[in-house]
Amino acid sequence: MSGYNALASYRSVAVMGDVEAASPHRLIELMMQGALDRIAQAQSALQRGVVASKGENVSKAINLIEGLRASLDHRHDAPIAGNLDALYDYMARRLLEANLRNDAAIFAEVAGLLGGIYEAWHAIPMPARDPGAASR
């Protein structure tokens, strides 16, 4: 096993451990981080001219964004969930466009939008992250 493959295997196991032990709040955070990482990797692949890697990373970023969409609870705070749903849909469509047009500016736009949501999500105070924890 090469050093790169060993590192990739280690990261995969580390991520799985993080996911298995994660709270719902942390899972959303991990999906956002993953999507941001994949967008950055797609941008890097675009700059290097590695088309296959760019496409794979765009696809993975879109899948993570669709996971974020699927996690929205439209029964509670429907206006916010509706707005996030529309924004996630927009991001996925823009990533497809960035991939087709080889447009770094669109990748940056989506990374900025998702980065803003990530920062707000990460800023939620600990007690509010798991409201049921206080009653346990």
C-alpha positions as YAML, in Angstrom:
chain: A
units: angstrom
residues:
- id: 1
  name: MET
  ca: [0.00, 0.00, 0.00]
- id: 2
  name: SER
  ca: [1.42, 3.35, -0.98]
- id: 3
  name: GLY
  ca: [1.73, 6.20, 1.48]
- id: 4
  name: TYR
  ca: [-1.05, 8.06, -0.31]
- id: 5
  name: ASN
  ca: [-3.41, 5.05, -0.13]
- id: 6
  name: ALA
  ca: [-2.62, 4.55, 3.55]
- id: 7
  name: LEU
  ca: [-3.36, 8.20, 4.24]
- id: 8
  name: ALA
  ca: [-6.63, 7.99, 2.29]
- id: 9
  name: SER
  ca: [-7.64, 4.86, 4.23]
- id: 10
  name: TYR
  ca: [-6.80, 6.54, 7.54]
- id: 11
  name: ARG
  ca: [-8.85, 9.59, 6.62]
- id: 12
  name: SER
  ca: [-11.77, 7.40, 5.59]
- id: 13
  name: VAL
  ca: [-11.73, 5.54, 8.91]
- id: 14
  name: ALA
  ca: [-11.33, 8.79, 10.85]
- id: 15
  name: VAL
  ca: [-14.28, 10.37, 9.05]
- id: 16
  name: MET
  ca: [-16.45, 7.29, 9.62]
- id: 17
  name: GLY
  ca: [-15.64, 7.40, 13.34]
- id: 18
  name: ASP
  ca: [-16.52, 11.09, 13.44]
- id: 19
  name: VAL
  ca: [-19.82, 10.44, 11.63]
- id: 20
  name: GLU
  ca: [-20.84, 7.51, 13.83]
- id: 21
  name: ALA
  ca: [-20.34, 9.51, 17.04]
- id: 22
  name: ALA
  ca: [-21.72, 12.79, 15.71]
- id: 23
  name: SER
  ca: [-24.80, 14.65, 16.88]
- id: 24
  name: PRO
  ca: [-27.32, 15.74, 14.23]
- id: 25
  name: HIS
  ca: [-25.84, 19.24, 14.42]
- id: 26
  name: ARG
  ca: [-22.33, 17.89, 13.83]
- id: 27
  name: LEU
  ca: [-23.52, 15.72, 10.90]
- id: 28
  name: ILE
  ca: [-24.82, 18.82, 9.11]
- id: 29
  name: GLU
  ca: [-21.53, 20.56, 9.85]
- id: 30
  name: LEU
  ca: [-19.60, 17.60, 8.41]
- id: 31
  name: MET
  ca: [-21.70, 17.64, 5.23]
- id: 32
  name: MET
  ca: [-21.06, 21.36, 4.79]
- id: 33
  name: GLN
  ca: [-17.33, 20.90, 5.40]
- id: 34
  name: GLY
  ca: [-17.26, 18.02, 2.94]
- id: 35
  name: ALA
  ca: [-19.05, 20.02, 0.26]
- id: 36
  name: LEU
  ca: [-16.71, 22.99, 0.77]
- id: 37
  name: ASP
  ca: [-13.69, 20.67, 0.55]
- id: 38
  name: ARG
  ca: [-15.01, 19.10, -2.66]
- id: 39
  name: ILE
  ca: [-15.66, 22.51, -4.22]
- id: 40
  name: ALA
  ca: [-12.09, 23.54, -3.39]
- id: 41
  name: GLN
  ca: [-10.79, 20.30, -4.90]
- id: 42
  name: ALA
  ca: [-12.88, 20.88, -8.04]
- id: 43
  name: GLN
  ca: [-11.43, 24.41, -8.32]
- id: 44
  name: SER
  ca: [-7.93, 23.00, -7.96]
- id: 45
  name: ALA
  ca: [-8.60, 20.34, -10.59]
- id: 46
  name: LEU
  ca: [-9.93, 23.03, -12.93]
- id: 47
  name: GLN
  ca: [-6.75, 25.07, -12.52]
- id: 48
  name: ARG
  ca: [-4.61, 21.99, -13.17]
- id: 49
  name: GLY
  ca: [-6.75, 20.88, -16.13]
- id: 50
  name: VAL
  ca: [-7.68, 17.53, -14.57]
- id: 51
  name: VAL
  ca: [-11.17, 17.13, -16.00]
- id: 52
  name: ALA
  ca: [-12.06, 13.78, -14.41]
- id: 53
  name: SER
  ca: [-11.14, 14.95, -10.91]
- id: 54
  name: LYS
  ca: [-13.07, 18.18, -11.39]
- id: 55
  name: GLY
  ca: [-16.18, 16.26, -12.41]
- id: 56
  name: GLU
  ca: [-15.89, 13.74, -9.58]
- id: 57
  name: ASN
  ca: [-15.52, 16.48, -6.98]
- id: 58
  name: VAL
  ca: [-18.41, 18.49, -8.39]
- id: 59
  name: SER
  ca: [-20.58, 15.37, -8.26]
- id: 60
  name: LYS
  ca: [-19.60, 14.69, -4.65]
- id: 61
  name: ALA
  ca: [-20.22, 18.32, -3.66]
- id: 62
  name: ILE
  ca: [-23.67, 18.22, -5.27]
- id: 63
  name: ASN
  ca: [-24.47, 14.95, -3.46]
- id: 64
  name: LEU
  ca: [-23.51, 16.52, -0.14]
- id: 65
  name: ILE
  ca: [-25.60, 19.62, -0.89]
- id: 66
  name: GLU
  ca: [-28.53, 17.38, -1.80]
- id: 67
  name: GLY
  ca: [-27.99, 15.65, 1.55]
- id: 68
  name: LEU
  ca: [-28.27, 19.03, 3.23]
- id: 69
  name: ARG
  ca: [-31.51, 19.65, 1.32]
- id: 70
  name: ALA
  ca: [-32.89, 16.28, 2.37]
- id: 71
  name: SER
  ca: [-32.11, 17.03, 6.02]
- id: 72
  name: LEU
  ca: [-34.30, 20.15, 6.10]
- id: 73
  name: ASP
  ca: [-37.34, 19.90, 8.37]
- id: 74
  name: HIS
  ca: [-40.12, 21.78, 6.60]
- id: 75
  name: ARG
  ca: [-42.54, 21.08, 9.49]
- id: 76
  name: HIS
  ca: [-40.58, 23.32, 11.86]
- id: 77
  name: ASP
  ca: [-39.74, 26.86, 10.77]
- id: 78
  name: ALA
  ca: [-41.00, 26.31, 7.23]
- id: 79
  name: PRO
  ca: [-39.90, 29.73, 5.90]
- id: 80
  name: ILE
  ca: [-36.25, 29.14, 6.80]
- id: 81
  name: ALA
  ca: [-36.35, 25.56, 5.51]
- id: 82
  name: GLY
  ca: [-37.96, 26.76, 2.28]
- id: 83
  name: ASN
  ca: [-35.33, 29.44, 1.78]
- id: 84
  name: LEU
  ca: [-32.49, 27.00, 2.46]
- id: 85
  name: ASP
  ca: [-34.08, 24.45, 0.11]
- id: 86
  name: ALA
  ca: [-34.14, 27.02, -2.69]
- id: 87
  name: LEU
  ca: [-30.58, 28.11, -1.93]
- id: 88
  name: TYR
  ca: [-29.25, 24.54, -1.90]
- id: 89
  name: ASP
  ca: [-31.04, 23.90, -5.22]
- id: 90
  name: TYR
  ca: [-29.44, 27.04, -6.65]
- id: 91
  name: MET
  ca: [-25.99, 25.93, -5.44]
- id: 92
  name: ALA
  ca: [-26.36, 22.51, -7.06]
- id: 93
  name: ARG
  ca: [-27.42, 24.05, -10.37]
- id: 94
  name: ARG
  ca: [-24.56, 26.56, -10.25]
- id: 95
  name: LEU
  ca: [-22.04, 23.78, -9.59]
- id: 96
  name: LEU
  ca: [-23.29, 21.94, -12.67]
- id: 97
  name: GLU
  ca: [-22.90, 25.15, -14.64]
- id: 98
  name: ALA
  ca: [-19.40, 25.75, -13.26]
- id: 99
  name: ASN
  ca: [-18.43, 22.23, -14.26]
- id: 100
  name: LEU
  ca: [-19.81, 22.58, -17.80]
- id: 101
  name: ARG
  ca: [-18.34, 26.05, -18.38]
- id: 102
  name: ASN
  ca: [-15.08, 25.52, -16.49]
- id: 103
  name: ASP
  ca: [-15.89, 28.69, -14.58]
- id: 104
  name: ALA
  ca: [-13.81, 29.28, -11.45]
- id: 105
  name: ALA
  ca: [-15.92, 32.32, -10.52]
- id: 106
  name: ILE
  ca: [-19.03, 30.17, -10.15]
- id: 107
  name: PHE
  ca: [-17.14, 27.72, -7.93]
- id: 108
  name: ALA
  ca: [-16.09, 30.69, -5.79]
- id: 109
  name: GLU
  ca: [-19.67, 31.99, -5.68]
- id: 110
  name: VAL
  ca: [-21.05, 28.68, -4.41]
- id: 111
  name: ALA
  ca: [-18.20, 28.28, -1.92]
- id: 112
  name: GLY
  ca: [-18.99, 31.77, -0.59]
- id: 113
  name: LEU
  ca: [-22.70, 31.01, -0.22]
- id: 114
  name: LEU
  ca: [-22.14, 27.69, 1.50]
- id: 115
  name: GLY
  ca: [-19.31, 29.14, 3.59]
- id: 116
  name: GLY
  ca: [-21.68, 31.78, 4.95]
- id: 117
  name: ILE
  ca: [-24.21, 29.14, 5.96]
- id: 118
  name: TYR
  ca: [-21.42, 27.04, 7.49]
- id: 119
  name: GLU
  ca: [-20.16, 29.98, 9.57]
- id: 120
  name: ALA
  ca: [-23.67, 30.72, 10.85]
- id: 121
  name: TRP
  ca: [-24.27, 27.05, 11.64]
- id: 122
  name: HIS
  ca: [-20.94, 26.75, 13.43]
- id: 123
  name: ALA
  ca: [-21.74, 29.89, 15.49]
- id: 124
  name: ILE
  ca: [-24.86, 28.34, 17.04]
- id: 125
  name: PRO
  ca: [-24.23, 28.19, 20.82]
- id: 126
  name: MET
  ca: [-23.65, 24.71, 22.26]
- id: 127
  name: PRO
  ca: [-26.86, 24.61, 24.37]
- id: 128
  name: ALA
  ca: [-28.96, 25.38, 21.29]
- id: 129
  name: ARG
  ca: [-27.31, 22.67, 19.18]
- id: 130
  name: ASP
  ca: [-29.15, 19.87, 20.99]
- id: 131
  name: PRO
  ca: [-32.18, 21.29, 22.81]
- id: 132
  name: GLY
  ca: [-33.14, 17.83, 24.10]
- id: 133
  name: ALA
  ca: [-29.80, 17.39, 25.86]
- id: 134
  name: ALA
  ca: [-30.77, 19.76, 28.68]
- id: 135
  name: SER
  ca: [-33.76, 17.59, 29.63]
- id: 136
  name: ARG
  ca: [-31.77, 14.32, 29.73]
...
